[in-house]
Amino acid sequence: MPKDAPRRWDRRMQQRLAHGEAAALGELYDRFASLVHGLAHRVLGDESAADRITREVFAHVWENPDAYDPRQGPLRSWLATLTHQRAVGRLRRTEAAALARGEGTREDLERKVRRASAAARADYIVTAMPTPLRAALELAYFQRRDYRQTAADLGVTEDEARRRLRLGLQLLSTATDTADPSAGPASGASPGHGTPR
């Protein structure tokens, strides 16, 4: 697939949505609903709230297709940012209501928002990173393989396995780089090269 194919797809999708093509919304939903729902659920920890955020995000895209500018980055990242902003906003409102009832402190609220935001960002970064990096991280951290075993499993040299793990960890470390928990999950990383879900 040519390197600029995803960008062409993003531009074409934006044009189709701008022309009110309902089939384009269906295609967009099929491609990215699991990403949107997963990020919302990671922030909110609630299935029905994540369902509502997912509906809101796709309704926003349908009603405001020109809000996306393909020159600013991948459509995937824009959708993730919309999702993140809405989910964090909902979490803040929910936690503020609990705070008003005397349940917890402002510090508890901020800590919960920061933790949920960083977790969602980390999930997004892992799913969006190039497949070789993601595969190395999954072997090392989920299957507890060391870099030698990871190299053998992937059929690459030990130096290449170390390089992939180092790059993957560098990308993942950006999940906690942002001081503003309402910042989008795509800020500080360049995740547009992953495979769409």
BAVOVEX-726588 format. One record per residue (C-alpha): residue in three letters; x, y, z. Coordinates in nm, 2 decimals, decimal comma. Layout:
BEGIN
@resn: ALA; u: X; v: Y; w: Z
...
END
This chain:
BEGIN
@resn: MET; u: 0,00; v: 0,00; w: 0,00
@resn: PRO; u: 0,15; v: 0,34; w: -0,09
@resn: LYS; u: 0,26; v: 0,54; w: 0,21
@resn: ASP; u: 0,02; v: 0,82; w: 0,15
@resn: ALA; u: -0,28; v: 0,59; w: 0,10
@resn: PRO; u: -0,42; v: 0,64; w: 0,45
@resn: ARG; u: -0,40; v: 1,02; w: 0,40
@resn: ARG; u: -0,59; v: 0,99; w: 0,07
@resn: TRP; u: -0,85; v: 0,78; w: 0,24
@resn: ASP; u: -0,89; v: 1,04; w: 0,52
@resn: ARG; u: -0,93; v: 1,32; w: 0,26
@resn: ARG; u: -1,18; v: 1,12; w: 0,06
@resn: MET; u: -1,38; v: 1,02; w: 0,37
@resn: GLN; u: -1,39; v: 1,39; w: 0,48
@resn: GLN; u: -1,52; v: 1,49; w: 0,13
@resn: ARG; u: -1,78; v: 1,21; w: 0,13
@resn: LEU; u: -1,91; v: 1,31; w: 0,48
@resn: ALA; u: -1,92; v: 1,68; w: 0,37
@resn: HIS; u: -2,14; v: 1,58; w: 0,08
@resn: GLY; u: -2,38; v: 1,40; w: 0,33
@resn: GLU; u: -2,30; v: 1,05; w: 0,21
@resn: ALA; u: -2,46; v: 0,82; w: 0,48
@resn: ALA; u: -2,26; v: 0,52; w: 0,35
@resn: ALA; u: -1,94; v: 0,71; w: 0,44
@resn: LEU; u: -2,06; v: 0,75; w: 0,80
@resn: GLY; u: -2,13; v: 0,37; w: 0,81
@resn: GLU; u: -1,78; v: 0,29; w: 0,67
@resn: LEU; u: -1,62; v: 0,53; w: 0,92
@resn: TYR; u: -1,81; v: 0,37; w: 1,21
@resn: ASP; u: -1,72; v: 0,02; w: 1,10
@resn: ARG; u: -1,35; v: 0,12; w: 1,09
@resn: PHE; u: -1,32; v: 0,32; w: 1,40
@resn: ALA; u: -1,61; v: 0,25; w: 1,64
@resn: SER; u: -1,41; v: 0,00; w: 1,84
@resn: LEU; u: -1,13; v: 0,25; w: 1,88
@resn: VAL; u: -1,37; v: 0,53; w: 2,00
@resn: HIS; u: -1,57; v: 0,29; w: 2,23
@resn: GLY; u: -1,25; v: 0,15; w: 2,37
@resn: LEU; u: -1,10; v: 0,49; w: 2,45
@resn: ALA; u: -1,42; v: 0,61; w: 2,61
@resn: HIS; u: -1,45; v: 0,30; w: 2,82
@resn: ARG; u: -1,09; v: 0,33; w: 2,93
@resn: VAL; u: -1,16; v: 0,68; w: 3,07
@resn: LEU; u: -1,50; v: 0,62; w: 3,21
@resn: GLY; u: -1,50; v: 0,25; w: 3,31
@resn: ASP; u: -1,87; v: 0,23; w: 3,22
@resn: GLU; u: -2,01; v: 0,04; w: 2,92
@resn: SER; u: -2,33; v: 0,25; w: 2,88
@resn: ALA; u: -2,14; v: 0,58; w: 2,92
@resn: ALA; u: -1,89; v: 0,46; w: 2,66
@resn: ASP; u: -2,18; v: 0,37; w: 2,43
@resn: ARG; u: -2,32; v: 0,73; w: 2,47
@resn: ILE; u: -1,98; v: 0,89; w: 2,40
@resn: THR; u: -1,94; v: 0,67; w: 2,09
@resn: ARG; u: -2,28; v: 0,79; w: 1,96
@resn: GLU; u: -2,20; v: 1,15; w: 2,04
@resn: VAL; u: -1,86; v: 1,14; w: 1,86
@resn: PHE; u: -2,01; v: 0,99; w: 1,54
@resn: ALA; u: -2,31; v: 1,23; w: 1,55
@resn: HIS; u: -2,06; v: 1,52; w: 1,59
@resn: VAL; u: -1,86; v: 1,39; w: 1,28
@resn: TRP; u: -2,18; v: 1,36; w: 1,08
@resn: GLU; u: -2,30; v: 1,71; w: 1,17
@resn: ASN; u: -1,96; v: 1,88; w: 1,15
@resn: PRO; u: -1,76; v: 1,70; w: 0,88
@resn: ASP; u: -1,57; v: 2,02; w: 0,80
@resn: ALA; u: -1,43; v: 2,03; w: 1,15
@resn: TYR; u: -1,18; v: 1,77; w: 1,04
@resn: ASP; u: -0,88; v: 1,91; w: 0,85
@resn: PRO; u: -0,68; v: 1,63; w: 0,68
@resn: ARG; u: -0,37; v: 1,86; w: 0,68
@resn: GLN; u: -0,37; v: 1,86; w: 1,06
@resn: GLY; u: -0,32; v: 1,48; w: 1,09
@resn: PRO; u: -0,49; v: 1,15; w: 1,05
@resn: LEU; u: -0,86; v: 1,11; w: 1,08
@resn: ARG; u: -0,80; v: 0,83; w: 1,34
@resn: SER; u: -0,61; v: 1,08; w: 1,57
@resn: TRP; u: -0,89; v: 1,34; w: 1,53
@resn: LEU; u: -1,16; v: 1,09; w: 1,63
@resn: ALA; u: -0,94; v: 0,98; w: 1,93
@resn: THR; u: -0,90; v: 1,34; w: 2,04
@resn: LEU; u: -1,28; v: 1,41; w: 2,01
@resn: THR; u: -1,35; v: 1,09; w: 2,21
@resn: HIS; u: -1,09; v: 1,17; w: 2,47
@resn: GLN; u: -1,22; v: 1,53; w: 2,52
@resn: ARG; u: -1,58; v: 1,41; w: 2,56
@resn: ALA; u: -1,50; v: 1,12; w: 2,79
@resn: VAL; u: -1,27; v: 1,34; w: 3,01
@resn: GLY; u: -1,54; v: 1,61; w: 3,02
@resn: ARG; u: -1,80; v: 1,35; w: 3,13
@resn: LEU; u: -1,57; v: 1,20; w: 3,39
@resn: ARG; u: -1,51; v: 1,55; w: 3,53
@resn: ARG; u: -1,88; v: 1,62; w: 3,55
@resn: THR; u: -1,95; v: 1,29; w: 3,72
@resn: GLU; u: -1,67; v: 1,33; w: 3,97
@resn: ALA; u: -1,76; v: 1,70; w: 4,03
@resn: ALA; u: -2,11; v: 1,58; w: 4,13
@resn: ALA; u: -1,96; v: 1,33; w: 4,37
@resn: LEU; u: -1,74; v: 1,60; w: 4,51
@resn: ALA; u: -2,05; v: 1,82; w: 4,56
@resn: ARG; u: -2,20; v: 1,54; w: 4,76
@resn: GLY; u: -1,89; v: 1,53; w: 4,98
@resn: GLU; u: -1,75; v: 1,21; w: 4,83
@resn: GLY; u: -1,38; v: 1,26; w: 4,79
@resn: THR; u: -1,16; v: 1,57; w: 4,75
@resn: ARG; u: -1,06; v: 1,79; w: 4,45
@resn: GLU; u: -0,72; v: 1,62; w: 4,46
@resn: ASP; u: -0,89; v: 1,28; w: 4,43
@resn: LEU; u: -1,09; v: 1,41; w: 4,13
@resn: GLU; u: -0,77; v: 1,54; w: 3,95
@resn: ARG; u: -0,58; v: 1,23; w: 4,03
@resn: LYS; u: -0,86; v: 1,01; w: 3,89
@resn: VAL; u: -0,89; v: 1,22; w: 3,57
@resn: ARG; u: -0,51; v: 1,22; w: 3,52
@resn: ARG; u: -0,49; v: 0,84; w: 3,57
@resn: ALA; u: -0,78; v: 0,77; w: 3,33
@resn: SER; u: -0,64; v: 1,01; w: 3,08
@resn: ALA; u: -0,30; v: 0,86; w: 3,08
@resn: ALA; u: -0,44; v: 0,50; w: 3,06
@resn: ALA; u: -0,66; v: 0,59; w: 2,76
@resn: ARG; u: -0,36; v: 0,76; w: 2,59
@resn: ALA; u: -0,14; v: 0,46; w: 2,65
@resn: ASP; u: -0,41; v: 0,23; w: 2,50
@resn: TYR; u: -0,43; v: 0,46; w: 2,20
@resn: ILE; u: -0,06; v: 0,48; w: 2,15
@resn: VAL; u: -0,02; v: 0,10; w: 2,17
@resn: THR; u: -0,30; v: 0,03; w: 1,92
@resn: ALA; u: -0,17; v: 0,30; w: 1,68
@resn: MET; u: 0,20; v: 0,22; w: 1,68
@resn: PRO; u: 0,35; v: 0,03; w: 1,39
@resn: THR; u: 0,28; v: -0,34; w: 1,41
@resn: PRO; u: 0,65; v: -0,45; w: 1,46
@resn: LEU; u: 0,68; v: -0,22; w: 1,77
@resn: ARG; u: 0,34; v: -0,33; w: 1,91
@resn: ALA; u: 0,43; v: -0,70; w: 1,86
@resn: ALA; u: 0,76; v: -0,66; w: 2,05
@resn: LEU; u: 0,59; v: -0,48; w: 2,34
@resn: GLU; u: 0,31; v: -0,74; w: 2,36
@resn: LEU; u: 0,56; v: -1,03; w: 2,37
@resn: ALA; u: 0,78; v: -0,85; w: 2,63
@resn: TYR; u: 0,51; v: -0,72; w: 2,86
@resn: PHE; u: 0,21; v: -0,94; w: 2,82
@resn: GLN; u: 0,39; v: -1,27; w: 2,77
@resn: ARG; u: 0,69; v: -1,17; w: 2,98
@resn: ARG; u: 0,95; v: -1,26; w: 2,72
@resn: ASP; u: 1,30; v: -1,11; w: 2,75
@resn: TYR; u: 1,45; v: -0,94; w: 2,45
@resn: ARG; u: 1,63; v: -1,26; w: 2,34
@resn: GLN; u: 1,31; v: -1,46; w: 2,35
@resn: THR; u: 1,13; v: -1,17; w: 2,18
@resn: ALA; u: 1,39; v: -1,17; w: 1,90
@resn: ALA; u: 1,35; v: -1,54; w: 1,85
@resn: ASP; u: 0,97; v: -1,52; w: 1,85
@resn: LEU; u: 0,98; v: -1,24; w: 1,59
@resn: GLY; u: 1,26; v: -1,39; w: 1,38
@resn: VAL; u: 1,48; v: -1,08; w: 1,42
@resn: THR; u: 1,82; v: -1,01; w: 1,56
@resn: GLU; u: 1,86; v: -0,93; w: 1,93
@resn: ASP; u: 1,97; v: -0,58; w: 1,84
@resn: GLU; u: 1,65; v: -0,53; w: 1,64
@resn: ALA; u: 1,43; v: -0,66; w: 1,92
@resn: ARG; u: 1,60; v: -0,42; w: 2,16
@resn: ARG; u: 1,55; v: -0,13; w: 1,91
@resn: ARG; u: 1,18; v: -0,21; w: 1,87
@resn: LEU; u: 1,13; v: -0,24; w: 2,25
@resn: ARG; u: 1,31; v: 0,09; w: 2,31
@resn: LEU; u: 1,11; v: 0,28; w: 2,04
@resn: GLY; u: 0,78; v: 0,13; w: 2,16
@resn: LEU; u: 0,86; v: 0,23; w: 2,52
@resn: GLN; u: 0,96; v: 0,58; w: 2,41
@resn: LEU; u: 0,62; v: 0,62; w: 2,23
@resn: LEU; u: 0,44; v: 0,47; w: 2,53
@resn: SER; u: 0,62; v: 0,71; w: 2,77
@resn: THR; u: 0,44; v: 1,00; w: 2,60
@resn: ALA; u: 0,12; v: 0,88; w: 2,76
@resn: THR; u: 0,22; v: 1,06; w: 3,08
@resn: ASP; u: 0,40; v: 1,35; w: 2,92
@resn: THR; u: 0,10; v: 1,58; w: 2,91
@resn: ALA; u: 0,03; v: 1,79; w: 3,22
@resn: ASP; u: -0,32; v: 1,87; w: 3,09
@resn: PRO; u: -0,54; v: 1,56; w: 3,13
@resn: SER; u: -0,79; v: 1,71; w: 2,88
@resn: ALA; u: -0,52; v: 1,71; w: 2,61
@resn: GLY; u: -0,60; v: 1,47; w: 2,32
@resn: PRO; u: -0,45; v: 1,13; w: 2,32
@resn: ALA; u: -0,27; v: 1,20; w: 1,99
@resn: SER; u: -0,07; v: 1,50; w: 2,12
@resn: GLY; u: 0,30; v: 1,43; w: 2,18
@resn: ALA; u: 0,30; v: 1,11; w: 1,96
@resn: SER; u: 0,29; v: 1,04; w: 1,60
@resn: PRO; u: 0,05; v: 0,74; w: 1,59
@resn: GLY; u: -0,09; v: 0,77; w: 1,24
@resn: HIS; u: 0,11; v: 0,48; w: 1,10
@resn: GLY; u: -0,08; v: 0,19; w: 1,28
@resn: THR; u: -0,33; v: -0,03; w: 1,11
@resn: PRO; u: -0,69; v: 0,08; w: 1,14
@resn: ARG; u: -0,91; v: -0,13; w: 1,37
END
